[in-house]
Amino acid sequence: MTNFLIRLFLGKNHDPSDPNVRGKYASLACFTGIVLNVLLFAGKLTMGLLAASVAIIADAFNNISDAGSSIIALIGFRLASKPVDKEHPLGHGRLEYVSGFIVDMLIILVGFELFTSSIDKIQNPALPQVGTATLCILGAAILVKLWLFFFYRKIGNTISSSSLKASSFDSLCDCVATTLVLISAIIAKQWNVAIDGWAGILVAAFILFTGIKAAKETIDLLLGSPPSKEFIDGIYDFVKDYPSVIGIHDVMVHDYGPGRQIVSFHAEVPADSDINIAHEEVDQLERDMHHKFGCIVTVHLDPIVMNDPLVNELHDVAVEAVRTVNPDFTLHDFRMTVGETNVNLIFDLVVPVDCKMCAADAEKAVKDEIAKRKDNCFCVIRVEHPFV
């Protein structure tokens, strides 16, 4: 069914990386979610009112909140796809994250209201009047939500949308929640036992859990979460094909919304190479990376001395000292100046973010370790944390 809908609305040949195609994918997902969730809401609300079941009513409002989420997500996709303008030179991509956060807050609000209603039902229990039609509606809802889980997941992965991936997880949670409601309805019908309020609390808890988890993920995107390991590994592997580049560091990725990433890093090139040739190759690297990864790329050239025996010796000394202090420490931008009595070693020391050693202590420890090996070396160290 999913492939049929994609072919029906997008045709056979389409590129998901194209912003227009991506918008069509998002519209298909959102409109499908709106229609199905509204139908589920109408069916469940009708059965819930007839059966006087707070759990079924709670599940119905969970579906209408999902429909509202799809509407806001659709608006967010449309606003995010607006072209750049004078006030927003990097586009409007983060509006997708803002709309997602609004959806998350609505989900949390619905969950809280249903939680309080369920507590009242526990304090004032009443046996719901469950019929065969109610059980059929709940069973059908489980199947619909299970299909939506696979539907959202496929499209979310195709266009790399965190919003649709969250919707797929939400649909899976809805399957579990509706299953709990169905079980409570069967128990009420077969054994005349009222656990409706408790089932409502479980449904509300699922809604709250989904909303809070999704809100955290959206806030991380707005604050600036690190890129995936696969993305960074792909960059490191990609630059290996360019002979002038012997290494990269200070990789930074700025996320301005789906398909709007800015990548920058320092490319190490031999200091004795022809600067024009190295610059031309790095320019080509920027263009090739833009074509492959779909992001804006800026590369800074760092000349590295390769054939000086003293530089190579002291570089190895510094590397060994750094690893002795902490195997997770690394260094880059190593330079050396020679005076009458001392040798200045100048480099950047990269300390992991989760390292318990403060920057000043890390710097001192490395300086002391190098002094043990070469007492005529004076270190000028800049401590930094990795950005990816």
N, C-alpha and C positions, 0 to 999 in steps of 0.2 A: 504493500500500500504506500509506504514512504517513497519508494522509487517511482511509483506511478504518479504520485502528486508532484514530485520534482520534475518529471518529464512533462507533465501536463502544464505546469506553470512556468517552467524555465526552458523547456526544450531539451534536446539531447546534448548539444555542444555548448558548454558554458564554463567560464573560468571563475572559480570561487574567490580568487584574489582580486578580481575586478570589483571596485566599490559598488558599481551599479548592480552587478550580479549578487554581491553579498547582501545588498539591501533587499533584493527580491527573495533571497533565501530567508532572511529575517522576517519579511512580511508574510511569507507562506507559513512559517512556524508560528508567528504571533496570531494571525487570523485563524489558523487551525485550532490553536489553544483557546482562543476567545469563544469560538463557536461551540466546541465540545464542552468546555467548562460551564458555559451558560446553560446548555442542555442538561448537564449533570446537576447543576444547582436547582433548576426548575423541577426536575424529577425527584431529587432528594428532599427538597423543601416541601413539596406536596406530600410525599410519603411521611416525612417527619412530622408535619402538622397533623395529618390524619392519625398517625400512631402516637402522637404526643410524646415523641422521643427526642430528648435534648441531644443525644449522641448523633442521631441522623441529621438534626438541624445544624449541629456544629459542623458536621462533615459537609453539609450543603454550603455553609458560609465559607468553609475552606475552599470549595470550588469557585465560588464567586470572587474570592480574594485572588485566586489564581487567574481568573479572567481579567480582573483589574490589573494584575501584574503584567499580563500580556499586553494590555492596552498601553500601560505606561512604558513598557519595554519597546513597543512599536513606535511610540512617540520619541523615545530616546534614540532608537536606531535612525529615525528620520532626521532628527536634529543633529545627530552625530555625523551624518553623511553630508551636511552642508559644507560647501567649499570654504576655503580660507577667506578671510576678509581683513580689513585694516586693523580691527580690534583683536582679531584672533589669527595671527599669522601662522600658527601651527594647527589650525583647524578646530573642529568642535568635537573631536572623538571622545573626550572624557565625559561628554554629556550622557553617553551610554552608561557610564559608571554612576553618574548622578541619578539617572532615572532608576537604575538598579537599586540604589540605596533607598530611594523613596518607596519602591516596591517592598524592600525588606522591612521598612518601618511599618508599612500597612499590614504585612503578614504578622509581625509581632503584636500589633494592636488587636488584630482579629483573634490571635491565639490567647491573649490576656482576657479579652471579653468572654470568650468561650470557656476559659478556665474558671472564671468567677460564676458563670451560669451553671457549670457542671457541679461546682461545690454546693450551690443552692439546691440542685436536684438531688444530691446525696443527702442533704439535711432534710429535704422534703420528698422522699421517694414516692414514685407512682409507677405502676406497671404499664409499659407502653403496649398499645394494641397493634401488634405486628401481623400483617397479612402476607399472603404469598407474593402479591405484587411488590411489596416492600423488599422482600428478599431477592426478587428478580432484579429490581432496580439496583440494589447494592452489588449484586454479582456482576451485572453489566458494567457498573461503574469501575469495578476492579479491573476488568478486561480493558476498558477504554484507557484508564490511567496507565496500565502496563504498556499499552501500545504507545501512549504519549511519551513514556520514558524512553523507549527505543527511538522514537521519532525525533524528540528534542536532542538526544545524544548524538544521533547521526548528523543532523544539521549543525549542531554546536561544534562538533569536531571538524566538519567540513569547512566552516567559515571561522573557526577558532574564536567562538563567542563564549566568554565566561558567563554571560547572562543566560544563554540557552542551556549551557552545561548545568548551571544551577537549577534551571527549570526541570531538567531531566531528573536530577536528584530529588527535587520537590515532588515530582510525579511518582517516583518510587516510594517516597515516604507516604504519599497519599494512598498508595496501594495497601501499605501496611495499616494505615489508619482506618481505611474503609473496611479492611478485613476484620479489624477489632470490632467495628460497629456491627458488621454482619454477624459475628460470633455472639455479641451481646443480644442482637435481635433474635437469633435462633434460640438462645437460652431462654429469653423472655417468652417466646412462642411455645416452646416445647415443655419447659419446666416451671413457667410462671415465676421466675426469679428476676427481680429488678436490679440489674447492674448497669443500667443506662447511664447514670451519673458518672460511675467509675470509667466507663468506656469513653464518655465525653471528656474526662480529664486526660485520658491517654491521647485522644485525638488532639486536644489543645496542647499537650506537651510536645507532640510531633510538630505541630505548627510553630510553636515557640522555638523549638530546636532548629527547625529549618530556617526560620527568619533570622535568628541570632547568628547561625553559622554563615548564612549568605551575607549578612551585614558585615561580619568580620572580614570576609573575603573582599567585599566591595570597598571597605575602608582601606584595606591593604593596597588595593589597586590605586585608590585616590592618593594615598600617602606616598606610594612608590615602592612596590614590592620588587624583589630581585627577579631577573628573567630566569627562565627554566635552564637547567643544567644542559639539556639537549641543545638549546639555542646557543649557549656560550661555547660548548664543545664544537658545534658546527662552525663557529667563527674561527676558532683556533685551527681546526682542520682545514678550513678554506684557505687561510693565508699561507699554508705550507706549500702551495703550488706556485708561489711567487719567489723566485730565487734571490732577489735583492733583500727580502725581509727575512732576517735571521731569528726574529722573535717579536712578540708583542706584550704589552703590559698596560696598566691603567685603563682597562676596558670599562666603558660606561654605557649604560643603556637607559635612555629616557623614553618613557611610555606616555604618549599623548592620545591614547585610545587605540582600538584595534586597527592594525594596518598603518599606524602613525608612530613609528619608533625611530629614534635618533640614536645612532651608535657612534661612539668615538673611542679611539685608542691610540697608543704610541707604538709606532713600528720601528724596530731596531734595524738599522742598516749599517754596513761596514763604513767606518769613518774615511777610509781611503777610496771609496767608490765614487764614480762620477755622479755628482749631485743631480745633474739634469736627468740622467738615465734613471736614477733611483726615484726621483720625483715623478717622472713619467710612468714608471711602473706602479707607484702608489696611487697615482690618479686612476690608472686602469683598474687597480684593486678596488677603489671606491666605487667605480661604475659597475664592476662585476658583482660586488656585494649588494649594491642597490637592486640589481636585476634578480639576484638569487634570493635575497632575504626580504625584499620589498621595504627597505628602510633607508633613511638618509644616513650616509656614512662620512665621517670626518676623521682623517688620519694625520697624526703628527709624526714627523720624522725625528728619530733619535740616533745620532751617529755613535757607533760603538767601535772602540779601538780593538782590532782583532789580532794584529801581528806584532805587538810589542811584548817581548818576553816578561819584562818587569810588571807591566799592567796585568798580564794573564796570571802571573804568579800571585800578585797581591789580590787579584779578584778571587782566585781560588782560596786564599787565606780568609778573605772576608766571608765567602760562602760557607766554609767549614765552621767559622766562628758563629755565624748566624744559626746554622743547623745545630750546633752544640747547645746554644742557649735554648732553642725551641725548634724541633723538626718542622713545625708548621710555618715558621718564619721564612720569608723570601726577600730577595733584594733585587733592585734593578737600577738603571741609570748610573752605573758605576763609572766614576771618573777619577783621575789621579793627577795631582800636581806635585812636583818635586822641588823642595827648597834646599837650602844649604845643609841643614841638619835633619830635617823631618820630611816625611812624605805625607801629604794630605790625601786621605781616601774619602771621596764624596759619593754618597749613594742614598737611595730611598729604601727604607726598611718597611716591609709590608707585614703588619700584625693582624691576625684574624680578629674579627669583631668580637667573638666570644672568648678571647684570651683574657684571663684574669689579671695579667700583668699590665700595669698602666704604661702609657707611652714613655714617660720619663725613665721608669725602671727598665723597660725593654731596651731603650737607647743606651743606658749606662751598662747593662749587662753585656751588650754586644761590643761596646767600646772596650770594656775590661777584658773580654775574651780575645779581641784582636791584639790588645796590648801584651797579653801573655805570649802571643806568637811573634809579634813584631813590635818591639818597644819603641821603634823610631817612627811609628805610624800615628798620625793624628786623624781622628775620624770626624767628618761633618755629616751627620745623619739626619734625615727627615723621616719621621715615623708617620705612616698612613695606614688606613684600613682599605681593604678591597671594596669595590663598588658593585661587584657581581658575585 
